[in-house]
Amino acid sequence: MHLRTKLAIATAATSLIAAQGANAALYSTTKVEALYGWDYEDTAGAGFTIDNEKHAILTVANATGWAYGDSFFFADITNLDQGREDEQDHGSVHAEWNLRGNIGKATGLDLSFGPVTGLYVTGQLDVDRNSSTRKTTHLAGLSADLAMPGFSFFKVYAFYRNDESAAAEGSAMQYTAAWNAPFSLGGADFTFEGFVDVITEEGDLEAQLLTQPQLVWHATDNLGIGLEYQYWENKFGLEDTDESLPQAMVRWTF
């Protein structure tokens, strides 16, 4: 890893730990999602061992907030519908852990301006594991909360990104937005939520665009049923490997 990457990650991690301190959580929400998608892009020839067009995915995610920051973790376990006879298609895992420390809360300064209600230092780890791939991507940067009409939250991030895979020599930038917009229709409760990642070129990897918006009907306080749409341009950084597909989803929140 490059020295400046180590310094950026170390600075972010130190600030985040100091910001979180020993504060009790103000909120903590966990969700478990079962998704089924079809028409996935074939990337078996690129060393990622994904050559089945249909996937069953189990997602576990947690969001926790403290007085001085917040964290978000999720793990996707894919190919749950595949048999053990083909080990290459079984048990792929992608996980991300993001931690943010509120700069204004830590310093006692009011850093809000315009639509910005909070500024954060942030660090993130992305982990990928399957039968042929074991890699970790390190990210560090800044984040902001934006007050947007109709949204319960709207967060933006600017990361310095280092993908440790052999094809990703050097470093990249990643720009992310995540949102949740609740609304009611005919007496039923819905949310429109999701994220978008824009990743610049890194080594031999092409620039990427990944978004996964979701439309969720909240049948009860715990049960959600919905549809997720995934669009991934230059999937895994592979040129002209674009993915566009729907995924049916059932969610349990507690």
Short mmCIF file of the C-alpha atoms (twelve columns), coordinates in Angstrom:
data_MODEL
# 
_entry.id   MODEL 
# 
loop_
_atom_site.group_PDB 
_atom_site.id 
_atom_site.type_symbol 
_atom_site.label_atom_id 
_atom_site.label_alt_id 
_atom_site.label_comp_id 
_atom_site.label_asym_id 
_atom_site.label_seq_id 
_atom_site.Cartn_x 
_atom_site.Cartn_y 
_atom_site.Cartn_z 
_atom_site.pdbx_PDB_model_num 
ATOM 1   C CA . MET A 1   0.000   0.000   0.000   1 
ATOM 2   C CA . HIS A 2   1.288   3.491   -0.809  1 
ATOM 3   C CA . LEU A 3   2.481   5.634   2.093   1 
ATOM 4   C CA . ARG A 4   -0.065  8.371   1.475   1 
ATOM 5   C CA . THR A 5   -2.836  5.761   1.520   1 
ATOM 6   C CA . LYS A 6   -1.605  4.455   4.878   1 
ATOM 7   C CA . LEU A 7   -1.437  7.985   6.254   1 
ATOM 8   C CA . ALA A 8   -4.938  8.837   5.018   1 
ATOM 9   C CA . ILE A 9   -6.429  5.684   6.484   1 
ATOM 10  C CA . ALA A 10  -4.564  6.068   9.772   1 
ATOM 11  C CA . THR A 11  -5.689  9.698   10.109  1 
ATOM 12  C CA . ALA A 12  -9.303  8.808   9.372   1 
ATOM 13  C CA . ALA A 13  -9.290  5.826   11.730  1 
ATOM 14  C CA . THR A 14  -7.757  7.832   14.586  1 
ATOM 15  C CA . SER A 15  -10.265 10.653  14.172  1 
ATOM 16  C CA . LEU A 16  -13.173 8.242   13.983  1 
ATOM 17  C CA . ILE A 17  -12.172 6.334   17.109  1 
ATOM 18  C CA . ALA A 18  -11.706 9.577   19.021  1 
ATOM 19  C CA . ALA A 19  -15.051 10.880  17.804  1 
ATOM 20  C CA . GLN A 20  -17.016 7.764   18.717  1 
ATOM 21  C CA . GLY A 21  -15.522 7.500   22.192  1 
ATOM 22  C CA . ALA A 22  -17.583 5.514   24.662  1 
ATOM 23  C CA . ASN A 23  -20.915 7.084   23.776  1 
ATOM 24  C CA . ALA A 24  -23.999 4.870   23.946  1 
ATOM 25  C CA . ALA A 25  -25.746 4.314   20.624  1 
ATOM 26  C CA . LEU A 26  -28.592 6.730   19.869  1 
ATOM 27  C CA . TYR A 27  -30.088 4.265   17.403  1 
ATOM 28  C CA . SER A 28  -29.295 0.910   15.848  1 
ATOM 29  C CA . THR A 29  -31.254 -0.708  13.033  1 
ATOM 30  C CA . THR A 30  -30.593 -4.092  11.473  1 
ATOM 31  C CA . LYS A 31  -32.158 -5.454  8.306   1 
ATOM 32  C CA . VAL A 32  -32.013 -8.833  6.619   1 
ATOM 33  C CA . GLU A 33  -32.858 -8.994  2.911   1 
ATOM 34  C CA . ALA A 34  -33.424 -11.930 0.599   1 
ATOM 35  C CA . LEU A 35  -33.005 -10.946 -3.063  1 
ATOM 36  C CA . TYR A 36  -33.318 -12.836 -6.312  1 
ATOM 37  C CA . GLY A 37  -32.010 -11.385 -9.561  1 
ATOM 38  C CA . TRP A 38  -31.608 -12.522 -13.120 1 
ATOM 39  C CA . ASP A 39  -29.586 -11.529 -16.192 1 
ATOM 40  C CA . TYR A 40  -26.310 -11.000 -14.327 1 
ATOM 41  C CA . GLU A 41  -23.272 -10.284 -16.506 1 
ATOM 42  C CA . ASP A 42  -20.903 -13.185 -17.176 1 
ATOM 43  C CA . THR A 43  -17.429 -12.360 -15.779 1 
ATOM 44  C CA . ALA A 44  -16.058 -15.899 -15.433 1 
ATOM 45  C CA . GLY A 45  -13.298 -15.234 -17.945 1 
ATOM 46  C CA . ALA A 46  -11.911 -12.349 -15.874 1 
ATOM 47  C CA . GLY A 47  -11.014 -14.371 -12.795 1 
ATOM 48  C CA . PHE A 48  -14.080 -13.434 -10.758 1 
ATOM 49  C CA . THR A 49  -15.790 -16.858 -11.159 1 
ATOM 50  C CA . ILE A 50  -19.266 -15.471 -11.786 1 
ATOM 51  C CA . ASP A 51  -20.779 -17.306 -14.736 1 
ATOM 52  C CA . ASN A 52  -24.387 -17.958 -13.675 1 
ATOM 53  C CA . GLU A 53  -27.033 -15.488 -14.869 1 
ATOM 54  C CA . LYS A 54  -29.295 -15.855 -11.818 1 
ATOM 55  C CA . HIS A 55  -28.344 -15.191 -8.207  1 
ATOM 56  C CA . ALA A 56  -29.982 -15.581 -4.825  1 
ATOM 57  C CA . ILE A 57  -28.500 -13.075 -2.373  1 
ATOM 58  C CA . LEU A 58  -28.737 -12.786 1.392   1 
ATOM 59  C CA . THR A 59  -27.919 -9.304  2.734   1 
ATOM 60  C CA . VAL A 60  -27.408 -8.413  6.383   1 
ATOM 61  C CA . ALA A 61  -26.983 -4.717  7.205   1 
ATOM 62  C CA . ASN A 62  -26.746 -2.563  10.313  1 
ATOM 63  C CA . ALA A 63  -26.836 1.217   10.804  1 
ATOM 64  C CA . THR A 64  -25.850 2.633   14.199  1 
ATOM 65  C CA . GLY A 65  -25.582 6.230   15.327  1 
ATOM 66  C CA . TRP A 66  -23.810 7.898   18.234  1 
ATOM 67  C CA . ALA A 67  -23.619 11.493  19.421  1 
ATOM 68  C CA . TYR A 68  -20.308 11.922  17.563  1 
ATOM 69  C CA . GLY A 69  -20.837 9.857   14.424  1 
ATOM 70  C CA . ASP A 70  -22.306 6.746   12.883  1 
ATOM 71  C CA . SER A 71  -21.477 3.463   11.216  1 
ATOM 72  C CA . PHE A 72  -22.951 1.323   8.458   1 
ATOM 73  C CA . PHE A 73  -22.114 -2.312  7.760   1 
ATOM 74  C CA . PHE A 74  -23.480 -4.776  5.253   1 
ATOM 75  C CA . ALA A 75  -22.560 -8.191  3.888   1 
ATOM 76  C CA . ASP A 76  -23.878 -9.770  0.675   1 
ATOM 77  C CA . ILE A 77  -23.671 -13.555 0.400   1 
ATOM 78  C CA . THR A 78  -24.398 -14.546 -3.207  1 
ATOM 79  C CA . ASN A 79  -25.044 -17.753 -5.142  1 
ATOM 80  C CA . LEU A 80  -27.037 -19.311 -2.317  1 
ATOM 81  C CA . ASP A 81  -29.086 -21.087 -4.987  1 
ATOM 82  C CA . GLN A 82  -26.072 -22.942 -6.411  1 
ATOM 83  C CA . GLY A 83  -25.235 -26.536 -5.516  1 
ATOM 84  C CA . ARG A 84  -22.038 -27.648 -3.826  1 
ATOM 85  C CA . GLU A 85  -21.009 -29.596 -6.924  1 
ATOM 86  C CA . ASP A 86  -19.692 -26.388 -8.510  1 
ATOM 87  C CA . GLU A 87  -17.442 -24.807 -5.895  1 
ATOM 88  C CA . GLN A 88  -16.571 -21.873 -8.137  1 
ATOM 89  C CA . ASP A 89  -20.122 -20.567 -7.981  1 
ATOM 90  C CA . HIS A 90  -20.710 -21.074 -4.274  1 
ATOM 91  C CA . GLY A 91  -20.414 -18.755 -1.336  1 
ATOM 92  C CA . SER A 92  -19.168 -15.407 -2.689  1 
ATOM 93  C CA . VAL A 93  -19.129 -12.670 -0.039  1 
ATOM 94  C CA . HIS A 94  -18.908 -8.903  -0.404  1 
ATOM 95  C CA . ALA A 95  -18.880 -6.780  2.775   1 
ATOM 96  C CA . GLU A 96  -18.456 -3.082  3.494   1 
ATOM 97  C CA . TRP A 97  -17.960 -1.265  6.776   1 
ATOM 98  C CA . ASN A 98  -18.147 2.526   6.884   1 
ATOM 99  C CA . LEU A 99  -17.453 4.659   9.952   1 
ATOM 100 C CA . ARG A 100 -17.991 8.429   10.196  1 
ATOM 101 C CA . GLY A 101 -16.924 10.924  12.864  1 
ATOM 102 C CA . ASN A 102 -18.750 14.259  13.095  1 
ATOM 103 C CA . ILE A 103 -16.143 17.016  12.849  1 
ATOM 104 C CA . GLY A 104 -18.440 19.709  14.225  1 
ATOM 105 C CA . LYS A 105 -19.453 17.630  17.249  1 
ATOM 106 C CA . ALA A 106 -15.830 16.733  17.996  1 
ATOM 107 C CA . THR A 107 -14.578 20.329  17.761  1 
ATOM 108 C CA . GLY A 108 -17.619 22.167  19.110  1 
ATOM 109 C CA . LEU A 109 -17.890 24.191  15.894  1 
ATOM 110 C CA . ASP A 110 -21.033 24.825  13.870  1 
ATOM 111 C CA . LEU A 111 -20.007 23.667  10.403  1 
ATOM 112 C CA . SER A 112 -23.471 23.698  8.836   1 
ATOM 113 C CA . PHE A 113 -24.039 25.835  5.755   1 
ATOM 114 C CA . GLY A 114 -26.651 25.847  3.009   1 
ATOM 115 C CA . PRO A 115 -28.082 22.317  2.755   1 
ATOM 116 C CA . VAL A 116 -25.118 20.850  4.685   1 
ATOM 117 C CA . THR A 117 -26.124 19.874  8.222   1 
ATOM 118 C CA . GLY A 118 -22.993 17.945  9.197   1 
ATOM 119 C CA . LEU A 119 -19.427 17.300  8.044   1 
ATOM 120 C CA . TYR A 120 -17.587 14.069  8.797   1 
ATOM 121 C CA . VAL A 121 -14.245 12.378  8.450   1 
ATOM 122 C CA . THR A 122 -14.887 8.864   7.165   1 
ATOM 123 C CA . GLY A 123 -13.120 5.562   6.578   1 
ATOM 124 C CA . GLN A 124 -14.308 2.390   4.900   1 
ATOM 125 C CA . LEU A 125 -13.195 -1.184  4.224   1 
ATOM 126 C CA . ASP A 126 -14.587 -3.231  1.312   1 
ATOM 127 C CA . VAL A 127 -13.917 -6.975  1.488   1 
ATOM 128 C CA . ASP A 128 -14.394 -9.528  -1.321  1 
ATOM 129 C CA . ARG A 129 -14.010 -13.261 -0.827  1 
ATOM 130 C CA . ASN A 130 -14.785 -16.218 -3.079  1 
ATOM 131 C CA . SER A 131 -13.061 -19.368 -4.317  1 
ATOM 132 C CA . SER A 132 -10.485 -17.416 -6.354  1 
ATOM 133 C CA . THR A 133 -10.562 -13.818 -5.053  1 
ATOM 134 C CA . ARG A 134 -9.443  -12.464 -1.686  1 
ATOM 135 C CA . LYS A 135 -9.032  -8.706  -1.614  1 
ATOM 136 C CA . THR A 136 -9.650  -5.686  0.577   1 
ATOM 137 C CA . THR A 137 -10.187 -2.135  -0.639  1 
ATOM 138 C CA . HIS A 138 -9.292  0.758   1.700   1 
ATOM 139 C CA . LEU A 139 -11.096 4.104   1.535   1 
ATOM 140 C CA . ALA A 140 -10.707 7.327   3.509   1 
ATOM 141 C CA . GLY A 141 -12.124 10.809  3.017   1 
ATOM 142 C CA . LEU A 142 -14.881 13.261  3.905   1 
ATOM 143 C CA . SER A 143 -18.666 12.994  4.093   1 
ATOM 144 C CA . ALA A 144 -21.606 15.361  4.538   1 
ATOM 145 C CA . ASP A 145 -25.259 15.135  5.516   1 
ATOM 146 C CA . LEU A 146 -27.566 17.184  3.300   1 
ATOM 147 C CA . ALA A 147 -31.034 18.448  4.186   1 
ATOM 148 C CA . MET A 148 -33.139 17.513  1.139   1 
ATOM 149 C CA . PRO A 149 -36.931 18.022  1.039   1 
ATOM 150 C CA . GLY A 150 -38.756 14.693  1.208   1 
ATOM 151 C CA . PHE A 151 -35.698 12.694  2.312   1 
ATOM 152 C CA . SER A 152 -35.175 11.220  5.778   1 
ATOM 153 C CA . PHE A 153 -31.457 11.314  4.963   1 
ATOM 154 C CA . PHE A 154 -29.179 12.164  2.066   1 
ATOM 155 C CA . LYS A 155 -25.461 11.504  2.541   1 
ATOM 156 C CA . VAL A 156 -22.559 12.227  0.199   1 
ATOM 157 C CA . TYR A 157 -18.980 10.951  0.351   1 
ATOM 158 C CA . ALA A 158 -15.644 11.702  -1.324  1 
ATOM 159 C CA . PHE A 159 -13.089 8.929   -0.793  1 
ATOM 160 C CA . TYR A 160 -9.447  8.359   -1.583  1 
ATOM 161 C CA . ARG A 161 -9.547  4.689   -2.686  1 
ATOM 162 C CA . ASN A 162 -6.917  1.957   -2.843  1 
ATOM 163 C CA . ASP A 163 -7.867  -1.427  -4.323  1 
ATOM 164 C CA . GLU A 164 -5.156  -3.916  -3.384  1 
ATOM 165 C CA . SER A 165 -5.778  -6.268  -6.345  1 
ATOM 166 C CA . ALA A 166 -2.932  -6.712  -8.830  1 
ATOM 167 C CA . ALA A 167 -4.825  -4.991  -11.647 1 
ATOM 168 C CA . ALA A 168 -5.389  -1.845  -9.563  1 
ATOM 169 C CA . GLU A 169 -1.968  -0.243  -9.400  1 
ATOM 170 C CA . GLY A 170 -1.995  3.257   -7.992  1 
ATOM 171 C CA . SER A 171 -5.127  4.755   -6.458  1 
ATOM 172 C CA . ALA A 172 -8.524  6.165   -7.373  1 
ATOM 173 C CA . MET A 173 -11.296 8.420   -6.118  1 
ATOM 174 C CA . GLN A 174 -14.772 7.234   -5.198  1 
ATOM 175 C CA . TYR A 175 -17.808 9.520   -4.932  1 
ATOM 176 C CA . THR A 176 -20.903 8.102   -3.235  1 
ATOM 177 C CA . ALA A 177 -24.421 9.278   -2.468  1 
ATOM 178 C CA . ALA A 178 -26.897 7.360   -0.280  1 
ATOM 179 C CA . TRP A 179 -30.519 8.311   0.356   1 
ATOM 180 C CA . ASN A 180 -33.885 7.350   1.840   1 
ATOM 181 C CA . ALA A 181 -37.133 9.049   0.854   1 
ATOM 182 C CA . PRO A 182 -40.336 7.848   2.606   1 
ATOM 183 C CA . PHE A 183 -43.783 8.457   1.105   1 
ATOM 184 C CA . SER A 184 -47.362 7.204   1.341   1 
ATOM 185 C CA . LEU A 185 -49.652 6.122   -1.470  1 
ATOM 186 C CA . GLY A 186 -53.235 4.994   -1.007  1 
ATOM 187 C CA . GLY A 187 -52.716 4.582   2.720   1 
ATOM 188 C CA . ALA A 188 -49.647 2.354   2.222   1 
ATOM 189 C CA . ASP A 189 -46.133 3.288   3.339   1 
ATOM 190 C CA . PHE A 190 -43.217 3.169   0.885   1 
ATOM 191 C CA . THR A 191 -39.586 4.226   0.709   1 
ATOM 192 C CA . PHE A 192 -37.402 5.037   -2.270  1 
ATOM 193 C CA . GLU A 193 -33.828 4.384   -1.170  1 
ATOM 194 C CA . GLY A 194 -30.429 3.327   -2.417  1 
ATOM 195 C CA . PHE A 195 -26.974 4.523   -3.360  1 
ATOM 196 C CA . VAL A 196 -24.761 5.425   -6.301  1 
ATOM 197 C CA . ASP A 197 -20.970 4.947   -6.494  1 
ATOM 198 C CA . VAL A 198 -18.758 6.674   -9.067  1 
ATOM 199 C CA . ILE A 199 -15.202 5.259   -9.114  1 
ATOM 200 C CA . THR A 200 -12.386 6.656   -11.230 1 
ATOM 201 C CA . GLU A 201 -9.806  4.581   -13.140 1 
ATOM 202 C CA . GLU A 202 -7.245  2.703   -11.072 1 
ATOM 203 C CA . GLY A 203 -4.363  0.903   -12.787 1 
ATOM 204 C CA . ASP A 204 -5.812  -1.408  -15.430 1 
ATOM 205 C CA . LEU A 205 -9.327  -1.040  -13.989 1 
ATOM 206 C CA . GLU A 206 -11.756 1.183   -15.881 1 
ATOM 207 C CA . ALA A 207 -13.919 3.858   -14.253 1 
ATOM 208 C CA . GLN A 208 -17.094 2.381   -12.747 1 
ATOM 209 C CA . LEU A 209 -20.652 3.486   -12.054 1 
ATOM 210 C CA . LEU A 210 -22.765 1.358   -9.702  1 
ATOM 211 C CA . THR A 211 -26.259 2.168   -8.449  1 
ATOM 212 C CA . GLN A 212 -28.878 0.089   -6.645  1 
ATOM 213 C CA . PRO A 213 -32.113 2.053   -6.100  1 
ATOM 214 C CA . GLN A 214 -34.895 0.247   -4.233  1 
ATOM 215 C CA . LEU A 215 -38.654 0.762   -4.054  1 
ATOM 216 C CA . VAL A 216 -39.957 -0.846  -0.855  1 
ATOM 217 C CA . TRP A 217 -43.536 -1.334  0.363   1 
ATOM 218 C CA . HIS A 218 -43.571 -1.506  4.161   1 
ATOM 219 C CA . ALA A 219 -46.309 -4.038  4.823   1 
ATOM 220 C CA . THR A 220 -45.629 -3.811  8.585   1 
ATOM 221 C CA . ASP A 221 -43.082 -2.072  10.786  1 
ATOM 222 C CA . ASN A 222 -40.800 -5.074  10.261  1 
ATOM 223 C CA . LEU A 223 -41.720 -6.555  6.867   1 
ATOM 224 C CA . GLY A 224 -40.815 -4.878  3.573   1 
ATOM 225 C CA . ILE A 225 -41.419 -6.151  0.043   1 
ATOM 226 C CA . GLY A 226 -39.894 -4.467  -2.962  1 
ATOM 227 C CA . LEU A 227 -37.849 -4.332  -6.104  1 
ATOM 228 C CA . GLU A 228 -34.211 -3.369  -6.520  1 
ATOM 229 C CA . TYR A 229 -32.676 -2.298  -9.813  1 
ATOM 230 C CA . GLN A 230 -28.936 -2.728  -10.310 1 
ATOM 231 C CA . TYR A 231 -26.926 -0.880  -12.926 1 
ATOM 232 C CA . TRP A 232 -23.169 -1.437  -13.025 1 
ATOM 233 C CA . GLU A 233 -21.061 0.129   -15.759 1 
ATOM 234 C CA . ASN A 234 -17.663 -1.544  -16.268 1 
ATOM 235 C CA . LYS A 235 -18.412 -4.179  -13.622 1 
ATOM 236 C CA . PHE A 236 -15.354 -4.901  -11.438 1 
ATOM 237 C CA . GLY A 237 -13.526 -2.291  -13.555 1 
ATOM 238 C CA . LEU A 238 -13.740 -4.475  -16.677 1 
ATOM 239 C CA . GLU A 239 -14.158 -2.477  -19.883 1 
ATOM 240 C CA . ASP A 240 -17.523 -2.897  -21.684 1 
ATOM 241 C CA . THR A 241 -18.835 -5.240  -18.976 1 
ATOM 242 C CA . ASP A 242 -22.117 -3.528  -18.139 1 
ATOM 243 C CA . GLU A 243 -24.932 -4.948  -16.030 1 
ATOM 244 C CA . SER A 244 -28.575 -3.910  -15.854 1 
ATOM 245 C CA . LEU A 245 -31.065 -6.101  -14.001 1 
ATOM 246 C CA . PRO A 246 -34.004 -6.225  -11.574 1 
ATOM 247 C CA . GLN A 247 -33.977 -8.027  -8.218  1 
ATOM 248 C CA . ALA A 248 -37.027 -9.048  -6.209  1 
ATOM 249 C CA . MET A 249 -36.604 -8.409  -2.486  1 
ATOM 250 C CA . VAL A 250 -38.105 -9.330  0.885   1 
ATOM 251 C CA . ARG A 251 -36.794 -7.481  3.970   1 
ATOM 252 C CA . TRP A 252 -37.086 -7.950  7.702   1 
ATOM 253 C CA . THR A 253 -36.080 -4.960  9.881   1 
ATOM 254 C CA . PHE A 254 -35.514 -4.974  13.623  1 
# 
